C-alpha cells in the first residue's frame, strides 16, 4: 500500500507529507480514528515512504526493492505489533507467533478490523492483548541494526490493547529510539492508551471516510463494479472495514437485524420469561459480538430519530428501512438520550468483563420502561 493507492483522507496525507518533506517527521506518531477510517492504510503507506529507496515528495516509488517487499509484507525492517490471544500451550505469546495469520488478514481484507482478527485467531469472544513479552520482543528487534541500512518502522495496531506492563517497558525506547527508527501507533480509541505512552506521541486524528472514498477504494482494490461498490459504501456508514465485509460476505448486512427485532418486541411487551430465554441464548454469542450488537442498536436508534426530522436514512438495507418505518415512533426526543446512555454504559461494562447475562437482562429491563408508550404494538417486520 502506497499513498497513491489510497484516495481517502487526503488532508491527513497532506499533513504527513508536509512533515516528511520538511524533515519534521516525528519518530513516534499516533494515528487515531474509528474502525475502518483508513488509519491502518495511511500508516502502512507512511511506512512504505519511510523505507522507500527512491521516494518523491508525494509518494513512495512503488517499484524499488523496498517498496515491493513492503507490498508483500516481507520487508525485514517493517515490523508489526498487534493484540493476540495469549496462549502458552499454543505458543502464542508475541505478535510474531501469529504473523502469518495477521498477514493473511491483510491480504484478504486490505482493511483490518478487530472482529475479523479475533475470528481468524479462532476465538471471536476473547479480547486480544499486547503483553509484556511482546514489548521484550519489540525492544530486541528495534535495537538491532537495520537489515537494509535505512530506516526501521514499527506499526502497532490497536495500541490501546497494550497492558500497563508492556507499555511501561516501551517508554524509554519511544522517548529515545535508535537513529532512523519510527513508531506508528494506530488506535480506534486513543483515550484508552496509557497516558505516559500517549504523551510521548504526536497525535493525528483520522476522520471517518465518506461514501465516495469507500466506493473508490472498493473499485480499485477489489475490482468490483461501481454500482455494487456504491451500494456497499452507502451501507458502510464511513466504515471501510464494514464495506469490505459486505463485499466478502453477502449475509453480513442482515445478521443482526432479526436479533434486534426480537429484542425490541420482547422489551416492548415486557415479556420477562421470554426475555430471560433470549438473554440466555444471546449471551452465548460472546463478548465482542455483544459489544458489536450494542453499537448496531445505537445506530438504529439514531436512524429512528433522524427519520422524525425527515432526514434521509442512509446506510441501511431495505429490510432495516422497512422495520424502522414501523419502529421509529417508539424512539423519539423523550427517550433517545436515556437509550443512548444505557447502551453506552452497557458497552463500557462489557469491555470490562461484566457478566453478560446479568448485563443483558439489566439493559432489557431498562428498555422495558423506555420503550413503553401509547404507540401501537409493534407489528411484523
C-alpha positions in Angstrom: 0.0 0.0 0.0 1.3 3.4 -1.0 -0.3 6.8 -0.8 -1.4 6.9 -4.4 -3.3 3.6 -3.9 -5.5 5.1 -1.1 -7.7 8.0 -2.1 -9.2 8.6 1.3 -8.4 11.3 3.9 -6.4 13.5 1.5 -6.0 16.2 4.1 -4.3 13.8 6.6 -2.0 12.6 3.9 -1.0 16.2 3.0 -0.2 16.8 6.7 2.1 13.7 6.8 3.8 14.6 3.5 4.4 18.2 4.8 6.1 16.7 7.9 8.1 14.3 5.7 9.3 16.9 3.2 10.3 19.4 5.9 12.3 16.8 7.8 9.9 17.1 10.8 8.6 13.6 10.8 8.1 12.6 14.4 9.8 9.3 15.5 6.6 8.4 17.4 3.2 9.1 15.7 -0.3 8.2 16.8 -3.0 7.8 14.0 -6.3 7.6 15.8 -9.7 7.1 14.2 -12.8 5.0 14.1 -12.6 1.5 12.8 -12.5 1.5 9.0 -11.3 5.1 8.8 -8.3 4.1 6.8 -5.8 4.8 9.6 -4.1 1.5 9.0 -3.8 2.1 5.3 -2.3 5.6 6.0 0.2 4.1 8.5 1.3 1.4 6.0 1.6 4.0 3.2 3.7 6.2 5.5 5.9 3.1 6.4 6.4 2.5 2.7 7.5 6.1 2.2 10.0 6.0 5.1 11.5 2.8 3.7 11.5 3.7 0.0 14.8 3.9 -1.8 13.6 6.5 -4.4 10.8 8.5 -2.8 9.2 11.6 -4.3 7.7 14.5 -2.4 4.3 13.0 -2.7 4.7 9.2 -2.7 7.0 6.2 -2.4 8.1 4.9 -5.8 6.3 1.6 -5.6 9.0 0.0 -7.8 12.2 -0.3 -5.7 13.0 -3.5 -3.9 12.0 -1.9 -0.6 8.5 -0.9 -1.9 8.0 -4.4 -3.3 8.9 -6.0 0.0 6.6 -3.7 1.9 3.8 -4.6 -0.6 4.3 -8.3 0.1 4.8 -7.7 3.8 8.3 -9.2 3.7 10.4 -6.1 4.4 12.9 -7.1 7.2 12.8 -3.5 8.6 9.0 -3.3 8.7 7.6 -4.7 12.0 4.1 -5.3 13.2 2.8 -5.4 16.7 -0.8 -6.3 17.5 -3.1 -7.8 20.1 -3.2 -11.6 20.3 -5.0 -14.3 22.3 -2.2 -15.2 24.7 -1.7 -19.0 25.0 1.3 -20.8 26.3 0.0 -24.2 25.3 -0.3 -23.0 21.7 2.9 -21.0 21.9 1.2 -17.7 21.1 2.9 -15.2 23.3 4.1 -12.5 20.9 2.9 -11.0 17.6 5.5 -12.8 15.5 3.9 -16.1 16.6 0.8 -15.2 14.7 2.4 -13.0 12.0 1.4 -15.4 9.1 -2.3 -15.3 10.2 -2.1 -11.5 10.5 -0.6 -11.2 7.0 -3.4 -13.5 5.7 -5.9 -11.0 7.1 -4.1 -8.0 5.5 -4.1 -9.7 2.1 -7.7 -10.8 2.3 -9.4 -7.7 3.7 -6.9 -5.0 2.9 -8.5 -3.1 5.8 -8.4 -4.8 9.1 -10.9 -4.8 11.9 -11.0 -6.2 15.4 -13.7 -8.8 14.9 -12.1 -10.1 11.7 -8.9 -10.5 13.6 -10.4 -12.2 16.6 -12.3 -14.6 14.2 -9.1 -15.5 12.4 -7.4 -16.3 15.7 -10.2 -18.8 16.4 -11.9 -17.2 19.4 -14.1 -14.3 18.5 -15.3 -13.9 22.1 -11.9 -13.4 23.7 -10.2 -10.0 23.8 -6.7 -9.7 22.5 -3.8 -8.1 24.4 -0.4 -6.7 23.7 1.5 -8.2 26.6 4.9 -7.8 28.3 6.6 -10.5 26.2 5.6 -8.5 23.1 7.4 -5.4 24.5 10.5 -7.6 25.1 10.4 -8.8 21.5 10.0 -5.2 20.3 13.0 -4.0 22.3 15.1 -6.8 20.8 14.1 -6.1 17.2 14.3 -2.3 17.3 17.7 -2.3 19.0 19.2 -4.3 16.1 20.7 -2.6 13.1 18.5 -2.1 10.1 18.9 -5.0 7.7 18.9 -2.8 4.7 20.8 0.1 6.2 18.0 2.6 6.2 15.0 3.2 8.4 13.2 0.8 10.7 9.4 1.1 11.2 7.2 -0.5 13.8 3.4 -0.3 13.2 1.5 -1.0 16.5 -2.1 -1.8 15.5 -4.8 -1.4 18.2 -2.2 0.0 20.6 -4.9 0.7 23.2 -4.9 -3.1 23.8 -1.4 -2.8 25.3 -1.4 -3.7 29.0 0.4 -1.5 31.6 3.4 -3.8 31.9 4.0 -3.8 28.2 3.6 -0.1 27.9 5.9 0.7 30.7 8.7 -1.4 29.1 8.5 0.7 25.9 8.5 4.1 27.5 12.3 4.7 27.3 12.6 3.2 23.8 9.8 5.5 22.5 11.4 8.6 24.2 15.0 7.8 23.0 14.8 5.5 19.9 17.7 4.4 17.8 18.5 6.6 14.8 16.1 6.4 11.9 13.5 4.4 13.9 9.8 5.3 13.6 6.9 4.1 15.7 3.4 4.3 14.1 0.7 3.7 16.7 -2.8 3.0 15.3 -5.8 3.2 17.6 -9.6 3.1 17.4 -9.8 4.7 20.9 -6.8 6.7 21.9 -8.3 7.7 25.2 -7.6 4.1 26.4 -3.9 4.3 25.7 -1.7 4.6 28.7 -1.2 8.4 29.4 2.6 8.0 29.7 2.7 6.5 26.2 0.2 8.9 24.7 2.1 11.9 26.0 5.2 10.8 24.0 3.4 10.6 20.7 2.4 13.2 18.1 -1.3 12.8 17.6 -3.1 12.9 14.3 -6.9 12.2 14.2 -8.3 10.4 11.2 -11.9 11.2 10.3 -14.3 8.5 9.0 -14.3 8.1 5.3 -17.1 9.4 3.1 -19.0 7.2 0.7 -17.1 8.3 -2.4 -13.8 7.4 -0.8 -15.0 4.0 0.2 -16.5 3.4 -3.2 -13.2 4.3 -5.0 -11.3 2.0 -2.7 -13.5 -1.0 -3.3 -13.4 -0.4 -7.1 -9.6 0.0 -7.1 -8.6 -2.7 -4.6 -11.3 -5.4 -5.2 -12.1 -4.7 -8.8 -15.9 -4.8 -8.3 -18.3 -2.9 -10.4 -19.0 0.7 -9.5 -22.7 0.2 -8.8 -22.1 -2.5 -6.3 -19.3 -0.6 -4.7 -21.6 2.4 -4.3 -24.2 0.2 -2.6 -21.7 -1.2 -0.1 -20.3 2.3 0.6 -23.8 3.6 1.3 -24.4 0.8 3.9 -21.0 1.2 5.5 -21.6 4.5 7.3 -18.0 5.6 6.9 -16.5 2.2 8.0 -14.4 0.8 5.2 -14.0 -2.5 7.0 -17.7 -2.9 7.1 -18.0 -2.2 3.4 -15.3 -4.9 2.7 -17.2 -7.4 4.9 -20.3 -6.6 2.9 -18.5 -7.5 -0.3 -16.9 -10.6 1.1 -19.9 -11.9 3.0 -23.4 -11.3 1.4 -25.1 -12.2 4.7 -23.1 -9.7 6.8 -25.6 -6.9 6.4 -28.7 -8.7 7.9 -27.2 -10.9 10.6 -28.0 -8.6 13.5 -31.4 -7.2 12.3 -33.5 -10.3 13.3 -31.9 -10.3 16.8 -32.6 -6.6 17.2 -36.3 -7.0 16.1 -36.8 -9.9 18.5 -35.2 -7.9 21.4 -37.3 -4.8 20.8 -40.5 -6.8 20.7 -39.7 -8.5 24.0 -38.8 -5.3 25.6 -41.9 -3.5 24.4 -44.3 -6.3 25.5 -42.4 -6.7 28.8 -42.4 -10.5 28.4 -39.9 -11.2 31.2 -39.9 -15.0 30.8 -39.1 -14.9 27.1 -36.7 -12.0 27.7 -34.7 -14.2 30.1 -34.7 -17.0 27.5 -33.4 -14.5 24.9 -30.7 -13.3 27.2 -29.6 -16.8 28.0 -29.3 -17.6 24.3 -27.7 -14.3 23.1 -25.2 -14.2 25.9 -23.6 -17.3 24.4 -22.6 -15.4 21.3 -19.7 -13.8 23.2 -18.4 -10.5 24.5 -17.2 -9.0 21.2 -20.4 -9.9 19.4 -22.4 -8.3 22.2 -20.4 -5.1 22.1 -20.9 -5.0 18.3 -24.6 -5.6 18.8 -24.9 -2.7 21.2 -23.2 -0.4 18.6 -25.6 -1.7 16.0 -28.6 -1.0 18.2 -27.4 2.5 18.9 -27.1 3.2 15.2 -30.6 2.0 14.5 -31.9 4.2 17.4 -30.1 7.2 15.8 -31.6 6.4 12.4 -35.1 6.5 14.0 -34.5 10.0 15.4 -33.2 11.2 12.0 -36.4 10.0 10.4 -38.5 12.2 12.7 -36.8 15.2 11.1 -37.3 14.0 7.6 -33.6 13.3 7.2 -32.9 10.5 4.7 -32.0 7.2 6.3 -28.6 6.3 4.8 -26.5 3.2 5.1 -29.5 0.9 5.8 -30.7 -2.3 4.0 -34.2 -2.5 2.6 -35.1 -4.8 5.5 -33.8 -2.3 8.1 -35.6 0.6 6.5 -38.9 -1.4 6.4 -38.6 -2.3 10.1 -37.6 1.2 11.2 -40.6 2.8 9.4 -42.8 0.9 11.9 -40.4 1.1 14.9 -39.3 4.8 14.7 -42.4 6.1 16.6 -41.1 4.4 19.7 -37.8 6.2 19.6 -38.0 10.0 20.0 -36.7 13.0 21.8 -38.4 11.8 25.0 -36.2 8.6 25.3 -33.3 8.8 22.9 -30.9 10.4 25.4 -31.6 7.7 28.0 -31.4 5.0 25.5 -28.0 6.3 24.3 -26.8 6.4 27.9 -28.0 2.9 28.8 -26.3 1.3 25.7 -23.1 3.2 26.0 -22.8 2.3 29.7 -23.5 -1.3 28.8 -20.8 -1.3 26.2 -18.4 0.2 28.8 -19.1 -2.6 31.3 -19.0 -5.3 28.7 -15.4 -4.1 27.8 -14.6 -4.5 31.5 -15.7 -8.2 31.7 -19.1 -7.7 33.1 -21.2 -10.8 33.4 -23.0 -10.9 30.0 -26.3 -12.5 31.3 -26.7 -10.0 34.1 -25.8 -7.0 31.9 -28.1 -8.0 29.1 -31.0 -8.6 31.5 -30.4 -5.3 33.2 -30.3 -3.4 29.9 -33.5 -5.2 28.8 -35.3 -4.2 32.0 -34.3 -0.6 31.4 -35.6 -0.8 27.9 -38.9 -2.1 29.2 -39.5 1.3 30.7 -38.0 3.5 27.9 -39.9 1.8 25.0 -43.3 1.6 26.7 -45.6 4.5 25.5 -49.0 5.0 23.9 -48.0 3.9 20.4 -49.5 0.8 18.7 -47.9 -2.6 19.4 -45.1 -3.5 17.1 -46.2 -5.4 14.1 -44.5 -7.7 11.6 -41.2 -6.7 10.1 
